[in-house]
Structures are given as structure tokens and as C-alpha cells.
Amino acid sequence: MPQFTKENSSEILKKYLNEHGIKNKYLADKLGISATNLNYYLNGKGKFTVDFALAVSGALEISPDIFLNKSYKKLVENTEHKH
């Protein structure tokens, strides 16, 4: 099964939060999860799925593209063209 999120998604998210001065607790609250649960993802222990990437990008109001591989974008484009 293809990996649709980048392998270093958790690192990308940690760096983004750090660079923008966003507290983990703020993001956890926006996602409706505990800070402990968020740390699970940030430390690479939780599977950074497409759903989680979309939830995070929605909570932060950013594009999910920073977390997604090109293979996922291609899949979405192909699906959109079939409708």
C-alpha cells in the first residue's frame, strides 16, 4: 500500500509549530485530542495518516500539501477528473 503522507510528517509538524510559536496544547485542543495524544504523533509513534494530516491542516488553516506525497495528490487529481 502506498504511503500517502511524507515519512517525516511529524518532524514537519513539529518544525511548523515551533517556527510559528504554536503551543502543542493549542493544536491538541483544536483537534479535540489530548496533548499526550498529540505528542504521540509528534514523536513519530502514531501513524501520521492522511486523515490526521487533513485534520491538522484544517485546525491550523494551512494546506495539507506539506504533509502529503505527490502520489496522494495524483490520486486526488485522477479522482476529481473522473466525475
N, C-alpha and C positions, 0 to 999 in steps of 0.2 A: 504494500500500500504506500503510495507516495506521501512524502512529508510536505504538508502544505504550509506549515509555519517554519520560519527560519530556526535553525538549530540553536542560535544564540538569542532567541526572543526574550528570554528572561534577562539577559545582560542588556539588551537594547532597552527594555522597560526600565531597569534599574538606572541606567545612564540617563534616560529621558527624565525620570522623576528627579534625579539628582541635579541635572542641568537646569530644570525649571523650578526647583525649590518646592516640589510637591511632596508632602508627607505621605508615607505609606498608609497611615490611618485614614487620611482623606480619601485616597483611592479605594481602600477597602470599604469605607462607608458608602461611597458612590456605587460600588459593585454589589453591596449588600452582603459582604462576607466579612469574616473576622480578619484582623491584622495578621494573626497567626496563619490563617489560611492563605492570605496574600503572600506572606513570607515563604510559604511552601512553594509557590510558583516562582517567586523572585530568586530563590536558591536553586532552582532547576529540579526540584523534587517532584513538583506537579507537572503534568503533561500540558504544555502550552498549546492548546488546541485552537482551531480556527474560531470556534465559539468563544473561547476565552479572549482571543485576540480582538474579536469584534466587540465584545463586552468592554474591554479595556479602552479600545479606541473610542467607543461611544461615550464612556464615562469621562474620558479626557478631551473629547471633542477634537480628535485628530484622525488622520487617515490610517486605516489598518494596514496600509501597504508597508509600513516599516517592519511589520511582523510577518508578512506573507511572502512566500516564494513565488517566483514567476509562474510555476506550474499551476498554482491556485488561480492566479489572475487569468491565465489562459483558459482554464476550466470554466470560470465565470463568464468570460467573453464568449466562449463557444456556446454556453447555455443560453446566454442572452440573445444570440443571433438565431437560435432555433425557434424562438417564439414569434 
